[in-house]
Amino acid sequence: MKNTIKAYILYNCMIVPGDIIWVAFSGGADSCCLLQILNELKIEMGFVLKAVHVNHLLRGTESEKDEEFCKNFCAKMGIELEVYYANVKQIAHDRGMTIEQAGRSARYEIFSDKCTGKVAVAHNMNDNAETVLMNLLRGSGTVGLCGISNKTGKYIRPLLKTLREDIEKYCSDNKIDYINDSSNRNTVFYRNAIRHKVMPLLNDISGKNVVPVLDRAAGYIDIDNDFIESCTEDAYGKLTKVIDFGVSIDNEGMKKLHPAIASRVARKAIEFVKGNLKDIEGRNTAILMNLILGNRTGNAANFPDGVNALVQFGKTIIYREMPDIDFEYNLPIPGRIFVKEKNLYVTAQLCINTKETKTEDNIHYFSVPACRDGFSIRNRRNGDIIKPCKGVGTVKLKKYFINKKIERHVRNNLILIACGESIAYIENMEYGKEFLPGDSKEIVKVMFERG
C-alpha cells in the first residue's frame, strides 16, 4: 500500500521536497494508516511530518481517551502532535448548524489558523462515494457530484483512491492500533445513515460493492465539470466587469450562453462580491438569472450576507452596501488626474472627430464648446441636472434616478462627469444631450483607467 499511496501523491503533485505536512489525526483507522505511511515516506520524499488532533468535547471521558491515544501513538513514532479543543455543541447552537457541520467547521478553522504548511486529511474512496450519494440526495448539480477533490488549497487527500476495507486490513497486517469512535455508528447522523443503511442496501441490490462504481462515476463527472468550468471562466471574463462597489454583468451576452454556463457565471459574480457561496442555493441562482434574462431596468433582488442585485440599462449590478464617500476633482483639458476614492485615472485629450470615433465602456467623447468651463469628476450633489439623451428637456438628477428606479446607495456611488451642476455623463447609464460631440470637428476624449 505504501508504494501505491506514494505513486498517487507524486502523480497528483500533492507533496514536494521541503513541505511541512500536518496529518489531521483523529486516531481512527484512516488517520492512523495515513500517519504510518507518511512517516515511512517522509525521509525518502523529503518532507517534515507533524500531526494535529482536535478534541470536540462531545463524548466526555471517551473524548479524553481518544486524545490520550493520539498523544501516545505520536510519541511512539516520534512525531510532533498539537492538540486543540473545540466546543462543537456550543458552536452548533451559536451558528445554527448540525453537530456534523459544526465539527467540520471547527476542525478546518483550526487547521487554517494553526497549521502552517499542508494538511493531509484521511478521506478514502468510501468517503468519496458516500459524499457523492449524499450530494445527489440533496439535489446537487455537477459540482457536488464530482465528490471530494484530492487537493483543495492547502489540503491533500492521499488515501482518496483507497478502499476503507484495504485500510483496515493494512492496520491489521501491520499491527497498528486505532480507535473505534462510537459516534461513527450513530445513524442519527446523515453520513452514518448513508454508510450503515443505504450503502449496504445498494450493495445487496446490485450484487457488488458500489463504492468503486460511485467513485468512477464521480471521476467522469469531474472531467465534464472541468470543461464546463473552463467555459465559465472564459464567459465570465468577457461578460463581467469589476466596478467600484461590485461587478456588472452584460445581460444580452448572458442570454446567448447555454444555461449551464450562464448560471455558473451568475454564481461566480455573487461569489466575487460575497467572498464565498455559503447559503447561496439553487433558488438564489434562479432569482438572479430571472433578473438578468428579464433585463428590466429597476428590477432588484437581495441575497444572503447583504449582497444585492440591480438591473440597470442592459447590465445587472451585483454589489454590497457600502458607506457613501463624497469626492470631486477638477479635470483639466487636456490633463490627467487620479481619483483615489475610486482607484481611477481619468485622462482628457483634445482630438479630431472622425467616423471612427466611437464611445466604449471606458472612453467617452464630448463637444468642446459645451465643456469650455472645464469638467469635474465627482459623485452626485443636490441641484444636479441633466438633459437625458433620449428625453425632452431638463430634469433634476434626483428625479431622473427615481424615474429609473435606481437605489439611493447606487446613486451616491456612481461616477459623474459634470460641468457645474450640469451632468455630461452618468457612469454606465446616460449622457447629457448638450455635451454630445455631434458634428463638432474638435472634441474632448475622456478615458477611465483603473489604478
ZITACOR-V334352 format. One record per residue. RES is the residue in one letter. PHI is phi in degrees with one decimal (999 if undefined). NEAR is the number of other C-alpha atoms within 8 Angstrom. Layout:
# ZITACOR-V334352
((RES;PHI;NEAR) (RES;PHI;NEAR))
This chain:
# ZITACOR-V334352
((M;999;5) (K;-56.7;6) (N;-67.1;6) (T;-64.9;7) (I;-65.4;10) (K;-60.5;9) (A;-61.9;8) (Y;-65.1;9) (I;-63.0;11) (L;-67.8;9) (Y;-61.7;7) (N;-99.3;7) (C;51.8;7) (M;-77.0;10) (I;-132.6;8) (V;-124.7;9) (P;-53.7;7) (G;96.3;7) (D;-65.3;11) (I;-103.6;11) (I;-112.8;12) (W;-101.6;13) (V;-88.9;15) (A;-72.2;12) (F;-110.1;13) (S;-94.5;10) (G;96.4;11) (G;-76.4;11) (A;-56.8;13) (D;-62.0;12) (S;-72.9;14) (C;-66.4;15) (C;-60.8;12) (L;-62.7;12) (L;-63.9;11) (Q;-61.8;8) (I;-66.8;9) (L;-65.6;9) (N;-64.9;8) (E;-74.8;7) (L;-95.0;9) (K;-62.2;11) (I;-73.4;7) (E;-69.0;5) (M;-98.5;8) (G;72.9;10) (F;-124.4;13) (V;-95.6;9) (L;-113.1;13) (K;-136.7;11) (A;-135.3;14) (V;-135.4;12) (H;-121.2;13) (V;-112.7;11) (N;-88.2;11) (H;-80.8;10) (L;57.1;10) (L;-102.7;8) (R;-122.6;6) (G;56.2;7) (T;-65.3;6) (E;-65.1;7) (S;-64.8;12) (E;-65.5;9) (K;-66.1;8) (D;-61.5;11) (E;-61.2;11) (E;-64.2;8) (F;-58.6;10) (C;-62.5;12) (K;-62.9;9) (N;-66.3;8) (F;-58.3;8) (C;-69.9;12) (A;-62.5;9) (K;-63.7;7) (M;-92.5;6) (G;70.5;6) (I;-105.7;10) (E;-66.7;9) (L;-123.8;10) (E;-113.8;7) (V;-112.9;9) (Y;-128.7;9) (Y;-122.3;8) (A;-140.3;10) (N;-80.6;9) (V;-64.3;13) (K;-62.6;9) (Q;-68.0;7) (I;-61.1;11) (A;-61.2;13) (H;-66.0;8) (D;-67.8;7) (R;-102.4;7) (G;65.9;6) (M;-112.2;11) (T;-75.8;7) (I;-60.1;9) (E;-60.5;8) (Q;-64.8;9) (A;-65.5;14) (G;-62.2;10) (R;-63.2;8) (S;-59.3;8) (A;-63.5;11) (R;-60.4;10) (Y;-70.9;8) (E;-65.1;8) (I;-67.0;10) (F;-58.5;9) (S;-65.8;8) (D;-82.6;7) (K;-103.6;6) (C;-103.8;10) (T;-82.8;7) (G;126.6;9) (K;-101.2;12) (V;-116.7;13) (A;-92.0;12) (V;-106.6;11) (A;-91.3;13) (H;-63.5;11) (N;-117.5;14) (M;-63.8;15) (N;-63.8;9) (D;-59.0;8) (N;-64.9;13) (A;-61.6;13) (E;-63.4;13) (T;-63.9;11) (V;-60.1;15) (L;-66.4;11) (M;-61.0;10) (N;-66.6;11) (L;-61.6;11) (L;-70.3;7) (R;-84.8;6) (G;83.7;6) (S;-67.9;10) (G;-85.9;7) (T;-63.3;9) (V;-60.5;9) (G;-68.2;10) (L;-79.7;14) (C;-72.8;13) (G;79.1;12) (I;-90.7;6) (S;-81.5;7) (N;-74.9;9) (K;-141.6;9) (T;-141.8;7) (G;61.0;4) (K;-85.9;8) (Y;-97.2;10) (I;-123.9;12) (R;-134.2;13) (P;-64.9;15) (L;-97.1;11) (L;-65.2;11) (K;-104.7;7) (T;-114.8;9) (L;-70.7;9) (R;-60.7;10) (E;-64.9;6) (D;-70.3;8) (I;-65.9;12) (E;-64.9;10) (K;-65.7;8) (Y;-60.6;10) (C;-63.9;13) (S;-66.1;9) (D;-64.5;7) (N;-101.8;6) (K;51.2;6) (I;-98.9;9) (D;-73.1;8) (Y;-153.8;8) (I;-92.5;9) (N;-105.3;7) (D;-67.3;7) (S;-61.9;6) (S;-68.4;5) (N;-69.5;8) (R;-99.1;8) (N;-81.6;9) (T;-79.3;10) (V;-65.2;6) (F;-75.6;8) (Y;-56.5;7) (R;-62.8;10) (N;-63.2;13) (A;-65.1;12) (I;-62.4;12) (R;-66.4;10) (H;-96.0;10) (K;-112.1;9) (V;-76.3;9) (M;-61.3;11) (P;-60.4;9) (L;-64.3;8) (L;-63.9;9) (N;-61.9;11) (D;-64.5;8) (I;-66.1;6) (S;-85.1;8) (G;74.3;6) (K;-156.8;6) (N;-75.2;8) (V;-83.0;10) (V;-58.7;10) (P;-61.4;9) (V;-65.2;8) (L;-64.9;11) (D;-63.4;13) (R;-66.4;8) (A;-60.9;8) (A;-61.3;12) (G;-64.2;9) (Y;-63.2;8) (I;-64.1;11) (D;-61.6;12) (I;-63.7;8) (D;-62.9;8) (N;-63.7;11) (D;-62.1;8) (F;-65.5;8) (I;-61.8;10) (E;-63.6;8) (S;-65.9;8) (C;-65.5;9) (T;-64.3;12) (E;-58.5;9) (D;-63.6;8) (A;-65.9;10) (Y;-61.8;10) (G;-63.6;8) (K;-83.9;6) (L;-105.3;10) (T;-120.9;11) (K;-144.0;8) (V;-72.9;7) (I;-119.1;7) (D;-60.5;7) (F;-123.0;9) (G;164.0;12) (V;-145.7;15) (S;-110.0;12) (I;-119.2;11) (D;-78.6;11) (N;-65.5;12) (E;-64.2;8) (G;-63.9;8) (M;-64.9;12) (K;-63.8;8) (K;-84.0;6) (L;-81.7;8) (H;-64.2;6) (P;-52.7;6) (A;-63.2;7) (I;-80.7;12) (A;-58.6;13) (S;-65.5;11) (R;-72.7;9) (V;-60.6;12) (A;-60.8;11) (R;-65.3;10) (K;-64.8;9) (A;-65.9;11) (I;-62.1;13) (E;-61.3;10) (F;-60.4;10) (V;-78.2;12) (K;-78.8;10) (G;98.3;7) (N;-165.8;7) (L;-113.5;9) (K;-59.4;4) (D;70.4;5) (I;-91.4;9) (E;-99.3;6) (G;-57.6;6) (R;-65.4;6) (N;-65.4;9) (T;-61.8;12) (A;-62.8;9) (I;-61.9;9) (L;-64.7;11) (M;-64.1;11) (N;-63.1;8) (L;-62.0;14) (I;-62.5;12) (L;-71.7;10) (G;-68.1;6) (N;54.1;12) (R;-106.3;10) (T;-54.6;11) (G;101.2;10) (N;-66.6;8) (A;-144.7;9) (A;-153.9;10) (N;-118.6;8) (F;-127.4;9) (P;-56.7;7) (D;63.3;5) (G;73.7;8) (V;-89.5;14) (N;-125.8;13) (A;-133.3;12) (L;-143.2;12) (V;-86.7;16) (Q;-138.0;12) (F;47.2;9) (G;84.9;11) (K;-121.5;12) (T;-111.0;15) (I;-98.1;13) (I;-104.6;14) (Y;-154.2;11) (R;-107.9;11) (E;-66.1;9) (M;-133.3;6) (P;-65.4;4) (D;-77.1;7) (I;-127.7;7) (D;-75.9;6) (F;-149.5;7) (E;-160.4;8) (Y;-135.0;9) (N;-77.6;8) (L;-108.0;14) (P;-69.0;9) (I;-123.9;10) (P;-77.2;8) (G;169.0;9) (R;-145.9;10) (I;-132.8;9) (F;-119.6;8) (V;-97.4;10) (K;-66.0;6) (E;-63.8;7) (K;-114.3;6) (N;49.9;9) (L;-134.8;12) (Y;-94.0;12) (V;-125.2;13) (T;-120.8;13) (A;-117.6;14) (Q;-134.0;10) (L;-91.3;10) (C;-149.8;8) (I;-89.5;7) (N;-78.4;11) (T;-126.6;6) (K;-64.9;5) (E;-81.3;4) (T;-70.5;6) (K;-131.8;6) (T;-69.8;7) (E;-124.6;6) (D;-56.1;6) (N;-117.4;7) (I;-130.3;10) (H;-136.3;11) (Y;-123.2;11) (F;-140.5;12) (S;-71.6;14) (V;-64.2;11) (P;-58.9;5) (A;-67.9;9) (C;-113.3;11) (R;-61.7;6) (D;-86.1;6) (G;89.9;10) (F;-107.1;13) (S;-126.0;12) (I;-106.6;12) (R;-159.6;12) (N;-100.7;12) (R;-70.8;10) (R;-135.3;5) (N;-59.8;4) (G;95.2;7) (D;-63.2;12) (I;-134.1;11) (I;-150.3;12) (K;-102.4;14) (P;-57.7;13) (C;-54.4;8) (K;-100.3;5) (G;-102.1;6) (V;-123.4;6) (G;81.9;6) (T;-105.3;8) (V;-136.2;10) (K;-64.6;10) (L;-60.6;10) (K;-59.1;7) (K;-67.4;8) (Y;-58.6;9) (F;-64.7;11) (I;-63.2;9) (N;-60.5;7) (K;-87.6;8) (K;59.9;8) (I;-88.9;11) (E;-62.8;8) (R;-56.6;6) (H;-61.5;9) (V;-67.1;8) (R;-55.9;10) (N;-70.7;10) (N;-101.6;11) (L;-74.6;10) (I;-82.8;10) (L;-117.1;13) (I;-104.7;12) (A;-126.1;13) (C;-127.0;12) (G;67.5;7) (E;-92.3;8) (S;-87.3;10) (I;-98.3;16) (A;-90.8;14) (Y;-157.5;11) (I;-112.4;12) (E;-46.7;8) (N;61.3;6) (M;-133.0;8) (E;-155.5;9) (Y;-114.3;13) (G;-78.0;14) (K;-57.4;10) (E;-72.0;7) (F;-96.3;11) (L;-65.7;10) (P;-65.9;11) (G;55.1;5) (D;-97.1;5) (S;-58.1;9) (K;-74.3;7) (E;-105.3;10) (I;-133.5;14) (V;-102.9;13) (K;-105.2;13) (V;-113.8;11) (M;-119.7;10) (F;-105.1;10) (E;-145.1;8) (R;-63.8;6) (G;-74.7;5))
